[in-house]
Amino acid sequence: MEMDNVYEIVKDTSELQKQNHKKCRGSRCLVSITVGLGLICVLLLISVILQHIRILSFGDKQGLFFMSTELKNWSDSRQYCRDRGADLVIINTEEKQRFISSFATESVWIGLSDTEDEGIMKWVDNSPLKQGFWDESEPNDFGGNEDCVVLNPGRPIMNNWNDLSCSYTIHFICEK
């Protein structure tokens, strides 16, 4: 009697497998698999994008700051930001200096240079530098090759800017 029950269970299982196999045949099964894989790809893409973009609040405003994963010179960094509707970050207050320094983990280009008029530091929006957060004895190359400004997070927060040659390839921060 027990063998008959086992036989019936095996027979029922075998029938279910045949029915399931018939349900997922040909183009219908292929479409389901393709849609599933497509959804997985979209979720992975969203995950990668979110790892590279930080939406952070700054004061009473919302700001979008992008910390690059690529190394670029100052001009290419700026172009990268501009191609995405942003520009290199402008740090024109103590509050913003503290904020940007708090999440920069490596040296990064900021939107300050004297590439247009030697010795006259200007932001990427052409506004003049009113307050700087220079490292000790910086800037030290007015009139030379160090025309672009980098923020060094390893230095004291209120004194971590350095002028460098714009050709160095480092990370950068875009602001929108």
C-alpha positions as a Markdown table, in Angstrom:
| # | Residue | x | y | z |
|---|---|---|---|---|
| 1 | Met | 0.0 | 0.0 | 0.0 |
| 2 | Glu | 2.8 | 2.4 | 0.8 |
| 3 | Met | 4.5 | 1.7 | -2.5 |
| 4 | Asp | 1.4 | 2.6 | -4.3 |
| 5 | Asn | 1.3 | 6.0 | -2.5 |
| 6 | Val | 5.0 | 6.6 | -3.4 |
| 7 | Tyr | 4.3 | 5.7 | -7.0 |
| 8 | Glu | 1.3 | 8.2 | -7.1 |
| 9 | Ile | 3.4 | 11.0 | -5.6 |
| 10 | Val | 6.3 | 10.4 | -8.1 |
| 11 | Lys | 3.7 | 10.2 | -11.0 |
| 12 | Asp | 2.1 | 13.5 | -9.9 |
| 13 | Thr | 5.5 | 15.2 | -9.6 |
| 14 | Ser | 6.5 | 14.0 | -13.0 |
| 15 | Glu | 3.2 | 15.4 | -14.5 |
| 16 | Leu | 3.8 | 18.7 | -12.8 |
| 17 | Gln | 7.3 | 18.9 | -14.3 |
| 18 | Lys | 5.9 | 18.2 | -17.7 |
| 19 | Gln | 3.3 | 20.9 | -17.3 |
| 20 | Asn | 5.8 | 23.5 | -16.1 |
| 21 | His | 8.1 | 22.5 | -19.0 |
| 22 | Lys | 5.3 | 23.1 | -21.5 |
| 23 | Lys | 4.5 | 26.5 | -19.9 |
| 24 | Cys | 8.0 | 27.8 | -20.4 |
| 25 | Arg | 8.8 | 26.9 | -24.0 |
| 26 | Gly | 9.9 | 28.9 | -26.9 |
| 27 | Ser | 9.5 | 32.6 | -27.2 |
| 28 | Arg | 7.4 | 33.1 | -24.1 |
| 29 | Cys | 10.1 | 31.7 | -21.8 |
| 30 | Leu | 12.8 | 33.6 | -23.7 |
| 31 | Val | 10.9 | 36.9 | -23.2 |
| 32 | Ser | 10.5 | 36.3 | -19.5 |
| 33 | Ile | 14.2 | 35.5 | -19.1 |
| 34 | Thr | 15.1 | 38.6 | -21.1 |
| 35 | Val | 12.8 | 40.9 | -19.1 |
| 36 | Gly | 14.2 | 39.5 | -15.9 |
| 37 | Leu | 17.8 | 40.0 | -17.0 |
| 38 | Gly | 17.0 | 43.5 | -18.2 |
| 39 | Leu | 15.5 | 44.5 | -14.8 |
| 40 | Ile | 18.6 | 43.2 | -13.1 |
| 41 | Cys | 20.8 | 45.3 | -15.4 |
| 42 | Val | 18.8 | 48.4 | -14.8 |
| 43 | Leu | 19.0 | 47.9 | -11.0 |
| 44 | Leu | 22.8 | 47.4 | -11.2 |
| 45 | Leu | 23.2 | 50.5 | -13.3 |
| 46 | Ile | 21.2 | 52.6 | -10.8 |
| 47 | Ser | 23.3 | 51.2 | -8.0 |
| 48 | Val | 26.5 | 52.2 | -9.8 |
| 49 | Ile | 25.2 | 55.7 | -10.5 |
| 50 | Leu | 24.2 | 56.2 | -6.9 |
| 51 | Gln | 27.6 | 55.2 | -5.7 |
| 52 | His | 29.1 | 58.1 | -7.7 |
| 53 | Ile | 26.7 | 60.8 | -6.9 |
| 54 | Arg | 26.1 | 62.3 | -3.5 |
| 55 | Ile | 23.2 | 64.6 | -2.9 |
| 56 | Leu | 24.0 | 66.5 | 0.2 |
| 57 | Ser | 22.3 | 69.3 | 2.0 |
| 58 | Phe | 24.3 | 72.4 | 2.5 |
| 59 | Gly | 23.0 | 75.1 | 4.8 |
| 60 | Asp | 19.4 | 75.9 | 3.8 |
| 61 | Lys | 19.9 | 74.8 | 0.2 |
| 62 | Gln | 20.1 | 71.5 | -1.5 |
| 63 | Gly | 23.2 | 70.9 | -3.4 |
| 64 | Leu | 24.3 | 68.2 | -5.8 |
| 65 | Phe | 28.0 | 67.4 | -5.5 |
| 66 | Phe | 29.8 | 64.8 | -7.6 |
| 67 | Met | 33.1 | 63.4 | -6.4 |
| 68 | Ser | 34.9 | 62.0 | -9.4 |
| 69 | Thr | 36.3 | 58.5 | -9.5 |
| 70 | Glu | 38.5 | 59.4 | -12.5 |
| 71 | Leu | 41.8 | 61.3 | -12.5 |
| 72 | Lys | 41.9 | 64.3 | -14.8 |
| 73 | Asn | 43.8 | 67.5 | -15.1 |
| 74 | Trp | 42.1 | 70.7 | -14.1 |
| 75 | Ser | 40.8 | 71.7 | -17.6 |
| 76 | Asp | 39.5 | 68.2 | -18.4 |
| 77 | Ser | 37.9 | 68.0 | -14.9 |
| 78 | Arg | 36.1 | 71.3 | -15.6 |
| 79 | Gln | 34.9 | 70.1 | -19.0 |
| 80 | Tyr | 33.7 | 66.9 | -17.5 |
| 81 | Cys | 31.6 | 68.9 | -15.0 |
| 82 | Arg | 30.3 | 71.2 | -17.7 |
| 83 | Asp | 29.3 | 68.4 | -20.0 |
| 84 | Arg | 27.0 | 67.3 | -17.2 |
| 85 | Gly | 25.4 | 70.7 | -16.6 |
| 86 | Ala | 27.6 | 71.5 | -13.6 |
| 87 | Asp | 31.1 | 73.1 | -12.9 |
| 88 | Leu | 33.9 | 72.6 | -10.5 |
| 89 | Val | 32.9 | 73.4 | -7.0 |
| 90 | Ile | 33.1 | 77.1 | -5.7 |
| 91 | Ile | 34.0 | 77.4 | -2.1 |
| 92 | Asn | 33.3 | 81.0 | -1.0 |
| 93 | Thr | 32.3 | 80.7 | 2.7 |
| 94 | Glu | 33.7 | 79.0 | 5.8 |
| 95 | Glu | 30.6 | 76.9 | 6.1 |
| 96 | Lys | 31.0 | 75.5 | 2.6 |
| 97 | Gln | 34.8 | 75.0 | 3.1 |
| 98 | Arg | 34.0 | 72.9 | 6.2 |
| 99 | Phe | 31.3 | 71.0 | 4.3 |
| 100 | Ile | 33.4 | 70.1 | 1.3 |
| 101 | Ser | 36.4 | 69.2 | 3.4 |
| 102 | Ser | 34.2 | 66.9 | 5.4 |
| 103 | Phe | 33.5 | 64.5 | 2.6 |
| 104 | Ala | 36.7 | 64.9 | 0.4 |
| 105 | Thr | 38.9 | 61.9 | 1.1 |
| 106 | Glu | 41.6 | 62.6 | -1.4 |
| 107 | Ser | 43.1 | 65.7 | -3.0 |
| 108 | Val | 40.6 | 67.2 | -5.4 |
| 109 | Trp | 40.4 | 70.1 | -7.9 |
| 110 | Ile | 38.2 | 73.0 | -7.0 |
| 111 | Gly | 36.9 | 75.7 | -9.3 |
| 112 | Leu | 39.6 | 78.3 | -8.5 |
| 113 | Ser | 42.5 | 79.3 | -10.8 |
| 114 | Asp | 44.6 | 82.2 | -12.1 |
| 115 | Thr | 44.7 | 80.8 | -15.6 |
| 116 | Glu | 43.1 | 83.9 | -17.2 |
| 117 | Asp | 45.0 | 86.7 | -15.4 |
| 118 | Glu | 48.3 | 85.6 | -13.8 |
| 119 | Gly | 48.2 | 86.3 | -10.1 |
| 120 | Ile | 44.5 | 87.1 | -9.9 |
| 121 | Met | 42.6 | 84.1 | -8.6 |
| 122 | Lys | 39.0 | 83.7 | -9.9 |
| 123 | Trp | 36.3 | 81.2 | -9.6 |
| 124 | Val | 34.9 | 79.3 | -12.6 |
| 125 | Asp | 31.9 | 81.8 | -12.6 |
| 126 | Asn | 34.5 | 84.6 | -12.9 |
| 127 | Ser | 33.9 | 85.9 | -9.4 |
| 128 | Pro | 37.0 | 87.1 | -7.6 |
| 129 | Leu | 38.5 | 85.2 | -4.6 |
| 130 | Lys | 37.4 | 87.1 | -1.5 |
| 131 | Gln | 38.4 | 84.6 | 1.2 |
| 132 | Gly | 40.9 | 81.7 | 0.8 |
| 133 | Phe | 41.6 | 78.7 | 2.9 |
| 134 | Trp | 45.3 | 78.3 | 1.9 |
| 135 | Asp | 47.8 | 75.9 | 3.4 |
| 136 | Glu | 50.7 | 77.5 | 5.2 |
| 137 | Ser | 52.9 | 79.4 | 2.7 |
| 138 | Glu | 50.4 | 79.0 | -0.1 |
| 139 | Pro | 49.7 | 80.1 | -2.8 |
| 140 | Asn | 53.4 | 80.1 | -3.6 |
| 141 | Asp | 53.7 | 80.3 | -7.3 |
| 142 | Phe | 52.1 | 83.5 | -8.6 |
| 143 | Gly | 53.7 | 84.2 | -11.9 |
| 144 | Gly | 54.7 | 80.5 | -12.4 |
| 145 | Asn | 53.2 | 77.2 | -13.5 |
| 146 | Glu | 50.9 | 76.6 | -10.5 |
| 147 | Asp | 47.7 | 78.2 | -11.7 |
| 148 | Cys | 45.0 | 75.8 | -10.4 |
| 149 | Val | 43.8 | 75.1 | -6.9 |
| 150 | Val | 43.5 | 71.8 | -5.1 |
| 151 | Leu | 41.9 | 71.0 | -1.8 |
| 152 | Asn | 44.0 | 68.6 | 0.4 |
| 153 | Pro | 41.8 | 66.9 | 3.0 |
| 154 | Gly | 44.8 | 65.7 | 5.0 |
| 155 | Arg | 45.6 | 69.3 | 6.0 |
| 156 | Pro | 43.7 | 71.4 | 8.6 |
| 157 | Ile | 40.2 | 72.1 | 7.4 |
| 158 | Met | 40.5 | 75.8 | 7.3 |
| 159 | Asn | 43.9 | 75.7 | 5.7 |
| 160 | Asn | 44.0 | 73.0 | 3.0 |
| 161 | Trp | 44.2 | 74.7 | -0.4 |
| 162 | Asn | 47.3 | 74.5 | -2.5 |
| 163 | Asp | 48.1 | 75.9 | -6.0 |
| 164 | Leu | 49.4 | 73.3 | -8.4 |
| 165 | Ser | 50.2 | 72.9 | -12.0 |
| 166 | Cys | 46.9 | 72.4 | -13.9 |
| 167 | Ser | 48.4 | 69.4 | -15.7 |
| 168 | Tyr | 48.4 | 67.1 | -12.6 |
| 169 | Thr | 45.8 | 64.4 | -12.8 |
| 170 | Ile | 43.7 | 64.1 | -9.6 |
| 171 | His | 40.1 | 63.7 | -8.6 |
| 172 | Phe | 37.7 | 66.6 | -8.6 |
| 173 | Ile | 34.4 | 67.8 | -7.3 |
| 174 | Cys | 31.5 | 69.1 | -9.5 |
| 175 | Glu | 28.7 | 71.2 | -8.1 |
| 176 | Lys | 25.3 | 71.7 | -9.7 |
